[in-house]
Amino acid sequence: MPDAPGLELISIEIEQDHAGAILGTYHEHGQACLIADPEQIRDVLGWLRETPAQGYSFLASLHVADYLPAEPRFGVHYELLNMARVERIRVRAALPEPAEGLPEIDSVADMFPTADFAEREGYDFFGIIFRGHPDLRRILLPEDYVGWPQRRDFPIGGEPVIFTNTEQQVPGWYR
């Protein structure tokens, strides 16, 4: 993991090639993180992957978080790994909730194959549109499911889950 001065140097180098791409940096829980402009996320991740001195060529994790009531509401987190140095860096893009429609960010599935299913999961549970994704559809929930169950404003409860020890108590379990 880059230390604090190293992280600042990385952000300065990215800014030299892509003005306005880095909005900030921080260290949290032993993780170095760059806060990227969501409209330039492909530039930032591509720079970290392609620059020889960086070499963060493996996307170890892509996940979405809902920070309601904070604004911007959503965070898309990319955890990159430099396997030669066994070093990680996190990149976070903050997405506001649009007045209409769903929040959007560019897909990186063509750059990092590991992003394919992770982006589908982000869409499935949070309703984040990954523009340019080759097959953006639900991955774990039924295609006709309504809503985004990992959002913090999603109603708790839902349909009862039938287990073998509760099948007699759940009415209509046999239908």
C-alpha positions in Angstrom: 0.0 0.0 0.0 1.3 3.4 -0.8 2.1 5.6 2.2 0.5 9.0 2.5 3.2 10.9 0.6 3.3 8.2 -2.0 -0.5 8.4 -2.5 -0.2 12.2 -2.9 2.5 11.7 -5.5 0.3 9.2 -7.4 -2.6 11.7 -7.4 -0.3 14.5 -8.6 0.9 12.3 -11.5 -2.6 11.4 -12.5 -3.7 15.0 -12.4 -0.8 15.9 -14.8 -2.3 13.5 -17.4 -6.0 13.9 -16.5 -6.9 17.3 -15.1 -9.7 17.2 -12.5 -9.7 13.4 -12.3 -8.7 13.1 -8.6 -10.9 14.9 -6.1 -9.0 13.8 -3.0 -7.1 11.2 -1.2 -7.3 9.5 2.3 -6.0 6.6 4.3 -8.6 4.5 6.2 -8.3 1.2 7.9 -4.8 0.7 6.5 -6.0 1.3 2.9 -4.8 4.1 0.6 -7.7 5.6 -1.4 -8.0 8.0 -4.3 -11.3 9.7 -4.7 -11.9 10.0 -8.5 -14.3 12.0 -10.6 -16.9 9.4 -11.8 -16.8 10.8 -15.3 -13.1 10.1 -15.5 -13.0 6.7 -13.7 -11.8 4.8 -16.8 -8.9 7.3 -17.2 -7.8 6.9 -13.6 -8.1 3.1 -13.5 -6.4 2.9 -16.9 -3.5 5.1 -15.7 -3.0 3.0 -12.6 -3.0 -0.2 -14.8 -0.9 1.0 -17.7 1.8 3.3 -16.0 4.9 1.1 -15.6 5.8 2.5 -12.2 2.3 1.7 -10.9 1.3 -1.7 -12.5 -2.1 -2.1 -10.7 -3.2 -4.6 -13.3 -5.6 -6.8 -11.3 -9.1 -5.6 -10.1 -9.4 -7.6 -6.9 -12.8 -6.1 -5.9 -15.5 -3.8 -7.1 -18.4 -3.0 -4.8 -21.0 -0.4 -4.3 -22.1 1.3 -1.0 -25.1 3.4 -0.2 -24.2 6.3 2.1 -27.8 7.7 2.6 -28.4 10.3 4.0 -25.0 11.6 2.9 -24.7 13.2 -0.5 -23.3 12.1 -2.9 -25.3 9.0 -2.0 -23.5 6.1 -3.7 -19.9 5.1 -3.8 -18.4 2.7 -6.3 -15.2 1.2 -4.9 -12.5 -0.4 -7.0 -9.7 -2.2 -5.2 -6.6 -2.7 -7.5 -3.7 -5.0 -6.8 -0.1 -4.8 -8.0 0.8 -8.5 -7.8 4.5 -8.0 -8.2 4.8 -5.7 -5.1 1.7 -7.3 -3.4 0.3 -3.8 -3.0 -3.2 -2.6 -3.0 -4.8 0.8 -3.8 -8.5 1.7 -3.6 -10.2 4.1 -6.0 -13.6 5.5 -5.0 -16.1 7.3 -7.3 -19.0 9.1 -5.6 -22.3 9.1 -7.4 -25.2 11.5 -6.6 -28.7 10.2 -6.8 -30.2 11.7 -9.9 -33.6 13.4 -9.8 -34.9 11.0 -12.4 -33.6 7.6 -13.4 -30.7 5.6 -11.9 -27.1 6.7 -11.2 -24.6 5.9 -13.9 -20.9 5.3 -14.3 -18.8 3.9 -17.1 -18.2 0.1 -17.1 -14.6 -1.1 -16.8 -15.5 -4.7 -17.7 -13.5 -4.5 -20.9 -10.4 -3.3 -19.0 -10.7 -5.7 -16.0 -12.6 -9.0 -16.7 -13.2 -9.4 -13.0 -15.5 -6.4 -13.1 -18.1 -8.2 -15.3 -20.1 -9.9 -12.6 -19.3 -7.3 -9.9 -20.9 -4.6 -12.0 -23.9 -6.8 -12.6 -24.2 -7.3 -8.9 -23.9 -3.5 -8.3 -26.8 -3.0 -10.8 -28.8 -5.9 -9.3 -28.7 -4.7 -5.7 -28.2 -0.9 -5.9 -29.5 0.1 -9.3 -26.2 1.5 -10.6 -26.1 1.6 -14.4 -22.6 0.7 -15.7 -22.6 2.4 -19.1 -21.1 0.1 -21.8 -21.4 -3.1 -19.9 -21.8 -6.0 -22.3 -24.6 -7.8 -20.4 -26.1 -5.5 -17.7 -29.0 -7.5 -16.2 -29.8 -9.0 -12.9 -27.5 -11.7 -11.8 -28.8 -13.0 -8.4 -32.4 -11.7 -8.3 -35.2 -12.7 -10.6 -35.5 -10.6 -13.8 -38.9 -9.4 -12.8 -37.8 -8.3 -9.3 -38.8 -4.7 -8.5 -36.5 -2.5 -6.5 -32.9 -2.4 -5.3 -32.7 -4.4 -2.0 -29.3 -3.2 -0.8 -30.3 0.5 -0.8 -30.6 1.9 2.7 -34.2 3.1 1.9 -35.4 -0.3 0.8 -38.2 -1.5 3.0 -37.2 -4.2 5.5 -39.3 -7.3 5.6 -40.4 -8.5 2.2 -41.6 -12.0 1.5 -41.1 -14.7 4.1 -38.3 -17.1 3.4 -39.3 -20.8 3.6 -37.0 -23.1 5.4 -37.7 -26.8 6.2 -38.2 -26.0 9.9 -40.7 -23.2 9.1 -42.6 -24.6 6.1 -45.7 -25.5 8.2 -46.0 -22.0 9.6 -45.7 -20.1 6.3 -49.2 -20.2 4.7 -49.4 -21.4 1.2 -45.9 -22.8 1.1 -47.1 -25.8 -0.9 -48.6 -23.8 -3.8 
